[in-house]
Amino acid sequence: MAIREIEVRPRGPYDLAASARMPDRVTRRLRDGVLDCAVGRDGWAQVRQRGDGALAVRLEADDPEAAWTRLRFELALDDDPTPLIRAHRSDPLLGPLLRRRPGLRVLRAGSAAHAALRAFAQQLISFGEAQRIERRVLLLCAPAAGNGLRASPDAEAIAGLGAARIAACGLATRRADALVGLLRRVDLERLGALEPAAVEARLAREPQVGPWSIGMIAAQGWGWPDHGPVGDLGLMKLASAVNRRSATVEDTADLLAPYAPHRALAGLHLLGHPQARQRRPMRAAA
């Protein structure tokens, strides 16, 4: 196991604490602004942000070069938000949110399969309960990665639990069946290399998979920047306030449309809007 000490300055404004503020506490932990995260199958890193914005990274892995490449991807270090900020700094809806947290980034899961688990867990339940379901599943199938962390599991590990064991973790039975079926039928890691339209069409044929789930897998599994959280109930609430009527999933797509090709990050900002955070029992639409 090799150890590397790295100092890196992300492209554009970067806010580690804001971007990593809701870790799963299995593959990632955030304590006092310091992020511990599993990297790859056997590595882990500790990341802290200095006052000048640069990151100090301590990385431990068998293959530090591969682990560093993976960590840069998962922490979105090269995804400069400046073009979105410049284009929409005066936008009445998004502008104030961009000014408040210009360094916010969409972080990625350690595998596309983990992103799919997260997408299914967050369908139509509170975020807190979704995280509890996700953690229970991870503790059953995620391999140890060092420093008390576990690596994001691959499709074989999650599907290998079977739908019954996943449902016992709290996921609705029909969603557990659909998740296992998806992971057994579709190679998500390779699917992300195809054209987005073809990927969307393929995933839409799967049960319990809609625009919101596709957006989650695309943004957090493959790092696609233009797939926002269409159908998220937070955006539904925001769209209802903007349109002054009950919103539809299509309304959330229309809400995000002006922010292409950065709809994933724009959607993350919009979910922090006060109108999107009004208290309701459910968070994300299938």
Secondary structure, DSSP 8 states (H G I E B T S, - for coil): -EEEEEEE--SS---HHHHTSS--SSSEEEETTEEEEEETTTEEEEEEE-TTS-EEEEEEESSHHHHHHHHHHHTTTT---HHHHHHHTT-TTTHHHHHH-TT------SSHHHHHHHHHHTBTS-HHHHHHHHHHHHHHH--EEETTEE----HHHHHHTHHHHHHHTT--HHHHHHHHHHHHH--HHHHTTS-HHHHHHHHHTSTT--HHHHHHIIIIIS--TT---TTBHHHHHHHHHHHTS---HHHHHHHHGGGTT-HHHHHHHHTTSTTTTS--S--B--
